[in-house]
Amino acid sequence: MTNGLLISATRSGAGKTTVTLGLLAALARRGMRVRAAKAGPDYIDPAFHAAATGMACINLDSWTMPPALLGRLMAGAAENADLVVVEGLMGLFDGVPGTAGREGSSANIAAQFRLPVLLVLDVTAQSQSAAAMVRGFASHDPDVHVAGVILNRVGSDRHERLVTDAIAKLGMPVVGAIPRDQTLGLPERHLGLIQAGEHGDLATRIARLVDMAESHLDLDAVLALATPIQTLSALSAMPALPPPGQRIALASDAAFSFIYPHLIAGWRRAGAEIVAFSPLANEPPPEHCDVCWLPGGYPELHAATLASAQTFRDGLARFAATRPVHGECGGYMVLGEALEDSDGNRHAMTGLLGHTTSFHKRRLHLGYREARLLTDSPIGPKKSFIRGHEFHYASLTEAGNDDPLVDLTDAQGKPVAERGGRRGHVTGTFFHAIAQAHD
């Protein structure tokens, strides 16, 4: 049976990703078949995990994904692996109020699969008080087992001894202590880390994290904390979302990179073919496909290139005349009349929908969403419920006059203003679809 563990922290910014990447790459260097998963909706961290392990990473989210789907995804990750390491999100117990076990927290994932938790503790500006925090996290939920602690941003040998000795009195093992080192961090952008593919020196950065892990973590002690993953489901061809077509033209380049791996894998298992094309290379959607999907990404960084990609724009318009085209978030922006970049420059987009978006007038839109579809579309049939999330800084400056695509509510069931748009065969929304609300 495959072993697993979950790496979490007391809060965001404590160093989970740094520790996780170093641990993953160090174990892979040992020759272990280690798979990674990321708790919560996140496009960027999984690409780093894949680079560190050489194996695809999955997302596991208890609010958007029904328990049975989580089980199928974990079963797929555990297949042909010695160890599955899940990186948590935010603090261990952070989530949204709601149904027990489906709050979207890292703790939900730990509890469903009986994963021991390795707690990353940023000990900046504290010493023995760290033990009180560990005691609280360890006793907060009887279904969540905190098995060990890694200290991060340790100031000195003396500082390490003070914290370690205090935690030792709890009977909690400290399996690593990482000194303060500004060079270990990864560059960030407004939605999180800069994407893995944008780092020309990614191999060097990962090698530095491996050196950190081998020098400052007790890897054998970490492996000893891992336990067999419980409540695994049988592998199934049932996808999180039905395939939108038999041959899916998927925009895939630096402007369109945010699509969840479990969606693509599920569509392929269900018999669909994924055909990638690059709008930035001025490529149109392939004519032999029967649906086109424009995922999210960073179109605002490439707005001028997209505006001048006439072959892509003309080809997309021809495709949309007879076949479905769907865009989510960044893809939705490109389907509109125009996109205003952060400097206030207006760039003409495809005009297949009537809205205009702007990064010059930035406002964060963030949170879980449940969508009720108002018509048949590539993300599901009319009246179905789909769960996902919204995470962008773009503002809708001109709404246009297209029919709405969805009715959205947040995690507490309150209506959300964003409703997307539909015109002919074209649909789009800022909402990122993750899974059907019910398995």
C-alpha positions in Angstrom: 0.0 0.0 0.0 1.3 3.5 -0.8 2.3 5.7 2.1 1.3 9.4 2.3 1.7 12.5 4.4 0.5 16.1 4.3 2.7 19.2 4.7 0.9 22.1 6.2 1.6 25.2 8.4 0.0 27.5 10.9 -0.6 30.2 8.3 0.1 31.2 4.7 3.7 32.4 4.1 5.3 30.0 6.6 7.3 28.2 3.9 5.2 25.2 3.0 6.1 25.4 -0.7 9.8 25.7 -0.1 9.9 22.8 2.3 7.6 20.7 0.0 9.7 21.2 -3.1 13.0 20.5 -1.3 11.6 17.3 0.3 10.0 16.1 -3.0 13.2 16.7 -5.0 15.5 15.2 -2.3 13.4 12.0 -2.2 13.3 11.8 -6.0 17.1 12.1 -6.0 17.1 9.0 -3.7 15.3 7.1 -6.4 11.9 7.1 -4.7 8.7 7.2 -6.8 7.2 10.2 -5.1 4.0 11.9 -6.3 2.8 15.3 -5.2 -0.7 16.7 -4.7 -1.8 20.2 -3.9 -4.7 20.9 -1.5 -7.0 23.6 -2.8 -7.5 25.3 -6.1 -4.1 26.3 -7.3 -2.6 26.2 -10.9 0.9 27.3 -10.1 2.4 25.2 -7.3 1.6 21.8 -9.0 3.9 22.7 -12.0 6.7 23.2 -9.5 5.8 19.9 -7.8 5.9 18.1 -11.2 9.3 19.7 -12.0 10.7 18.5 -8.6 9.4 14.9 -8.9 9.3 14.3 -12.7 5.7 13.1 -12.2 2.4 14.9 -12.7 0.8 16.6 -9.7 -2.9 16.7 -8.9 -5.2 19.0 -7.0 -7.4 17.8 -4.1 -10.1 20.2 -2.9 -12.8 19.2 -0.4 -15.2 22.0 -1.2 -15.3 21.8 -4.9 -14.8 18.0 -5.2 -17.1 15.4 -3.8 -15.5 12.8 -1.5 -15.8 10.0 -4.2 -13.9 12.2 -6.7 -11.2 12.9 -4.2 -10.9 9.2 -3.6 -10.5 8.5 -7.3 -7.9 11.2 -7.8 -5.9 10.0 -4.8 -6.1 6.4 -6.1 -4.6 7.6 -9.4 -1.8 9.5 -7.6 -1.0 6.5 -5.4 -0.8 4.1 -8.3 2.8 3.2 -9.1 4.1 5.5 -6.3 6.0 4.8 -3.2 4.9 8.0 -1.4 2.3 10.7 -2.0 3.1 14.1 -0.5 0.2 16.6 -0.3 1.1 20.3 0.1 -1.6 22.1 2.1 -3.0 25.6 1.5 -3.0 28.5 4.0 -3.1 27.3 7.6 -4.0 23.7 8.4 -7.6 24.4 9.5 -8.3 27.3 7.2 -11.3 26.9 4.9 -14.9 28.1 4.6 -17.9 27.4 6.9 -20.1 24.7 5.7 -20.7 20.9 5.6 -18.3 19.0 7.9 -15.5 17.5 5.9 -16.1 19.8 2.9 -14.8 23.1 4.2 -12.0 23.2 1.7 -9.3 22.9 4.3 -6.0 21.0 4.3 -7.4 19.3 7.5 -10.3 17.8 5.5 -7.8 16.1 3.1 -5.7 14.8 6.1 -8.8 13.4 7.8 -10.3 11.7 4.7 -7.1 9.9 3.8 -5.7 9.5 7.4 -2.6 11.4 6.4 -0.1 12.3 9.1 0.5 16.1 9.1 4.0 17.5 9.0 3.6 21.1 10.4 5.9 23.8 9.1 6.4 26.4 11.8 7.9 29.8 11.1 9.7 30.6 14.3 10.7 34.1 13.4 10.5 36.4 16.5 9.5 33.6 18.9 11.2 30.7 20.8 9.4 28.6 23.5 6.1 30.0 22.6 6.2 27.9 19.5 5.5 24.9 21.6 2.1 26.4 22.7 1.2 26.8 19.0 2.2 23.2 18.3 0.1 22.0 21.2 -2.9 23.8 20.0 -2.7 22.5 16.4 -2.0 19.0 17.6 -5.1 18.9 19.9 -7.5 21.0 17.8 -9.2 18.1 15.9 -9.1 14.5 17.0 -9.4 13.4 13.3 -6.3 15.2 12.3 -2.9 13.8 13.4 0.0 16.2 13.6 2.9 13.8 13.5 6.0 16.1 13.4 7.3 19.6 13.0 9.8 21.4 10.7 11.1 24.7 12.0 11.6 27.3 9.4 13.6 30.6 9.5 15.6 29.6 12.5 17.9 32.5 13.6 20.8 30.6 15.3 21.8 27.3 16.9 20.7 28.7 20.3 17.3 29.7 18.8 16.9 26.2 17.4 17.7 24.5 20.8 15.2 26.7 22.6 12.4 25.9 20.3 13.2 22.2 19.9 13.6 21.6 23.6 10.2 23.2 24.3 8.4 21.2 21.6 10.2 18.0 22.8 8.3 18.2 26.1 5.1 17.6 24.1 6.5 14.3 22.7 6.3 15.9 19.2 9.3 15.1 17.0 11.1 18.0 15.3 12.4 16.5 12.0 14.0 19.6 10.6 15.2 23.1 11.2 15.9 25.5 8.3 17.9 28.6 8.8 16.8 32.0 7.6 17.8 32.3 3.9 16.2 34.8 1.6 17.6 33.0 -1.5 15.4 30.0 -0.9 12.2 31.8 -1.9 10.6 31.8 -5.3 9.6 35.0 -7.2 5.9 36.0 -7.0 3.3 37.7 -9.1 -0.1 39.0 -8.2 -1.7 35.5 -8.4 1.1 33.8 -6.5 4.4 32.3 -7.7 5.7 33.1 -11.1 5.0 30.0 -13.2 7.5 27.2 -13.3 7.9 27.4 -17.1 9.0 31.1 -16.8 12.1 30.2 -14.8 15.1 29.7 -17.0 17.0 28.6 -13.9 14.4 26.3 -12.4 16.7 23.3 -12.3 19.3 25.4 -10.4 16.6 26.6 -7.9 15.4 23.1 -7.3 18.9 21.8 -6.8 19.4 24.5 -4.1 16.2 23.4 -2.4 17.5 19.8 -2.5 20.7 20.9 -0.8 18.6 22.6 1.8 16.5 19.5 2.5 19.5 17.2 2.7 21.3 19.6 5.0 18.5 20.6 7.3 15.8 17.9 7.2 16.0 14.4 8.7 14.7 12.7 5.6 14.7 9.2 7.2 12.6 10.6 10.1 10.2 12.3 7.7 9.7 9.0 5.8 9.1 7.2 9.1 6.2 9.5 9.8 4.4 8.6 6.6 1.6 6.0 6.9 -0.5 4.0 4.4 -3.2 6.1 2.7 -6.6 5.1 3.8 -10.1 5.1 2.1 -8.8 4.8 -1.5 -11.4 4.4 -4.2 -11.0 2.2 -7.2 -9.7 4.0 -10.3 -12.6 5.0 -12.6 -13.0 6.6 -16.0 -15.7 9.0 -14.6 -14.4 12.5 -15.1 -14.9 15.5 -12.8 -16.6 17.2 -15.7 -18.0 15.5 -18.8 -15.7 16.0 -21.9 -17.0 19.0 -23.8 -16.3 17.2 -27.1 -14.6 14.3 -28.7 -11.7 16.3 -30.0 -10.9 19.4 -27.8 -8.9 22.2 -29.2 -7.0 23.5 -26.1 -5.2 26.8 -26.2 -1.9 26.2 -24.5 1.0 28.6 -24.2 2.3 31.3 -21.8 -1.0 33.2 -22.1 -3.3 30.2 -21.6 -1.9 27.8 -19.1 -4.4 27.5 -16.2 -6.4 24.3 -16.6 -6.5 21.7 -13.9 -4.7 18.4 -14.8 -7.5 16.3 -13.4 -9.8 17.7 -16.0 -7.6 16.9 -18.9 -6.8 13.4 -17.5 -10.5 12.7 -16.9 -11.4 13.8 -20.4 -8.7 11.5 -21.8 -9.9 8.6 -19.7 -13.4 9.1 -21.0 -12.1 8.8 -24.6 -11.6 12.5 -25.6 -8.6 13.7 -27.6 -6.8 16.9 -26.5 -5.3 18.9 -29.4 -3.1 21.8 -28.2 -2.6 25.0 -30.2 -1.0 28.4 -29.4 -2.7 31.7 -29.9 0.5 33.5 -29.1 2.1 31.7 -32.1 -0.9 32.9 -34.2 -2.3 29.4 -34.5 -6.1 29.0 -35.0 -8.0 26.1 -33.3 -7.5 23.0 -35.4 -10.4 22.5 -37.9 -10.8 18.7 -37.1 -11.8 19.5 -33.5 -15.4 19.8 -32.4 -15.0 22.2 -29.4 -12.4 24.9 -28.4 -11.4 25.7 -24.8 -9.5 28.9 -23.9 -8.3 28.4 -20.3 -7.1 31.1 -17.9 -3.6 32.4 -17.7 -1.9 35.8 -18.1 -3.3 37.3 -21.4 -2.7 40.8 -20.0 1.0 40.2 -20.2 0.6 39.3 -23.9 -2.3 41.5 -24.9 -0.4 43.3 -27.8 0.6 39.9 -29.3 -2.9 38.5 -29.1 -4.3 41.7 -30.6 -2.1 41.3 -33.6 -2.6 37.5 -34.0 -4.9 37.9 -37.0 -4.7 34.2 -38.1 -5.7 33.1 -34.6 -8.6 35.6 -34.4 -10.0 34.8 -37.8 -9.7 31.1 -37.2 -11.4 31.3 -33.9 -14.3 33.3 -35.4 -14.7 30.6 -38.2 -14.6 27.9 -35.6 -17.2 29.6 -33.4 -19.6 30.0 -36.3 -20.4 26.2 -36.2 -18.9 24.8 -33.0 -18.7 25.6 -29.3 -16.0 27.9 -28.0 -15.6 28.4 -24.2 -13.2 30.7 -22.3 -12.7 30.9 -18.6 -11.0 33.8 -16.8 -8.1 34.8 -19.1 -9.8 33.0 -22.0 -13.0 34.9 -21.2 -11.1 38.2 -21.4 -9.8 37.3 -24.8 -13.3 36.5 -26.0 -14.4 40.1 -25.3 -14.1 43.3 -27.3 -11.0 44.6 -25.6 -8.5 44.2 -22.8 -7.0 47.1 -21.0 -3.5 46.3 -19.7 -2.0 47.6 -16.4 -0.7 50.7 -18.1 -4.1 51.6 -19.4 -3.4 50.7 -23.0 -6.5 49.2 -24.7 -6.0 46.2 -27.0 -8.6 44.8 -29.3 -9.5 41.2 -28.5 -11.6 38.7 -30.5 -15.0 40.4 -30.1 -16.9 37.1 -29.9 -18.5 38.4 -26.7 -19.4 42.0 -26.0 -17.6 42.8 -22.7 -14.4 44.7 -22.0 -12.0 43.9 -19.1 -9.2 46.0 -17.5 -6.1 45.4 -15.4 -5.7 49.2 -15.1 -8.6 49.2 -12.7 -7.5 46.3 -10.5 -9.7 44.7 -7.9 -9.3 41.3 -6.4 -12.1 38.8 -7.0 -11.4 35.7 -4.9 -13.4 32.8 -3.6 -15.2 29.5 -4.1 -18.2 29.6 -6.5 -21.1 27.3 -7.3 -22.5 27.8 -10.8 -26.0 26.9 -12.0 -25.8 26.8 -15.8 -28.5 28.7 -17.7 -27.9 26.8 -20.9 -26.0 23.9 -22.3 -22.3 24.7 -22.6 -18.9 23.0 -22.7 -18.8 23.1 -18.9 -22.0 21.2 -18.5 -25.7 20.8 -19.4 -28.4 23.4 -18.6 -29.5 23.5 -14.9 -26.5 21.5 -13.7 -24.5 22.7 -10.8 -20.7 23.1 -11.1 -18.3 24.0 -8.4 -15.1 26.0 -8.9 -13.5 29.3 -8.0 -12.9 32.8 -9.0 -9.4 34.3 -8.7 -8.4 37.4 -10.7 -7.6 41.1 -10.6 -9.3 42.1 -13.8 -12.4 44.3 -13.7 -15.3 44.1 -16.0 -15.5 47.7 -17.3 -18.1 47.2 -20.0 -20.6 44.5 -19.5 -21.9 44.2 -23.1 -25.3 42.9 -23.8 -24.8 39.1 -24.1 -27.1 36.7 -22.4 -25.7 35.4 -19.0 -24.2 32.0 -18.8 -24.4 31.2 -15.1 -26.0 32.1 -11.8 -23.2 32.1 -9.3 -23.2 31.9 -5.5 -20.3 31.9 -3.1 -19.4 29.3 -0.6 -22.1 30.6 1.8 -24.7 30.5 -0.9 -24.8 34.3 -1.4 -25.4 35.5 -5.0 -22.3 36.8 -6.9 -22.6 39.5 -9.5 -20.4 37.8 -12.2 -22.5 35.8 -14.6 -20.4 35.4 -17.7 -21.8 35.6 -21.2 -23.1 33.6 -24.1 -23.7 34.5 -27.8 -24.3 31.8 -30.4 -21.8 29.0 -29.9 -19.6 31.1 -27.7 -19.6 31.0 -23.9 -17.3 32.4 -21.2 -17.0 33.4 -17.5 -14.4 34.4 -15.0 -15.4 31.2 -13.1 -12.9 28.3 -13.2 -14.8 25.0 -13.3 -13.4 22.2 -11.2 -16.1 19.5 -10.7 -19.7 18.7 -10.8 -21.3 19.6 -7.4 -22.5 16.1 -6.9 -20.6 12.9 -7.8 
